[in-house]
Amino acid sequence: MTRFIVAPQWQGSSSSRAMQLIDGAEAIAGDLPRAATTVLEAPPEAGDAQGTAVHRLTALVRMRERIEDAVRVSDEIAVVVGGDCGVALGAVSAVAGDDLAVVWIDAHADLNTPASSPSGAFHGMVLRALTGEGEEPLRLDPGIPPARIVLAGTRSVDAEEQRFIDAHAIAVITPGALADPDALVDAVVATGASRVHVHVDLDVLDPAEITGVSFAEPFGARTADVVASIRRLRERLPLAGATLTEFSPSSPAAAVDDLGTILRLIGALA
Ligand SMILES: NC(=[NH2+])NCCC[C@H](N)C(=O)O
């Protein structure tokens, strides 16, 4: 049975409303099967950059450890529910190995380095950190090779992120291309990996399909396409783990409007 680990981390987001990520995590937690769900506590304090370019680094390091420990408690697949996208660091580091691919279903590439980040927000650096680059306590060692990464639904990419994508010829599946459910599985199979971690940032969806995200980008993916692509992928490769992140509802009533969509995605991952 799939486990759920709820990680209400907000310190990786640069949004002025980042603390709504706590509300989002709690709203999702309320709809998960209680016996299969562990709710972690995020450090209450913002945390300190410790002289680095990563805002709130100390809080993020503590959450990385908490998430990693919670995933390692058992061999059952864990779906880690954020919180901001930075929760993927602990989730992936608990299951990493040289046979693992990472699928990043997100409007953003999240491939900034601390030096290239326009915001200092770790959620925009986390995929790069998974490849082994970044500040010492917030990166994987050894990292996931860029050839084992597949981006999907991506449509907001900073200059250094594009350079990294081009330099490593990372596969990028556009939101429209996800309408063919084989597009994602074909790209992942081409990496040669035998297990896959699937990361979903809710902002991959078109703004017509979800309201509770802080970094909305136009021309996004359809929920039905993301769900079908994940299901098709899972017919071919075993899931090593998953992350579902960035739910940031403005009110409890607004949360209810999005929960049906979110539960469809969780259903595909669980
Ligand atoms: N997962 C996200 N919402 N990422 C937003 C990142 C925005 C911008 N590219 C940055 O690095 O700050």
PDBQT file of the ligand as one rigid body, heavy atoms in Angstrom, charges set to zero:
ROOT
HETATM    1  N1  LIG A 301       8.523  25.256  -8.431  1.00  0.00    +0.000 N 
HETATM    2  C1  LIG A 301       8.336  26.539  -8.596  1.00  0.00    +0.000 C 
HETATM    3  N2  LIG A 301       7.191  27.090  -8.358  1.00  0.00    +0.000 N 
HETATM    4  N3  LIG A 301       9.383  27.230  -9.016  1.00  0.00    +0.000 N 
HETATM    5  C2  LIG A 301       9.360  28.635  -9.295  1.00  0.00    +0.000 C 
HETATM    6  C3  LIG A 301      10.717  29.090  -9.735  1.00  0.00    +0.000 C 
HETATM    7  C4  LIG A 301      10.721  30.502 -10.240  1.00  0.00    +0.000 C 
HETATM    8  C5  LIG A 301      12.079  30.987 -10.742  1.00  0.00    +0.000 C 
HETATM    9  N4  LIG A 301      12.511  30.228 -11.890  1.00  0.00    +0.000 N 
HETATM   10  C6  LIG A 301      13.107  30.884  -9.620  1.00  0.00    +0.000 C 
HETATM   11  O1  LIG A 301      14.047  30.153  -9.748  1.00  0.00    +0.000 OA
HETATM   12  O2  LIG A 301      12.972  31.541  -8.619  1.00  0.00    +0.000 OA
ENDROOT
TORSDOF 0
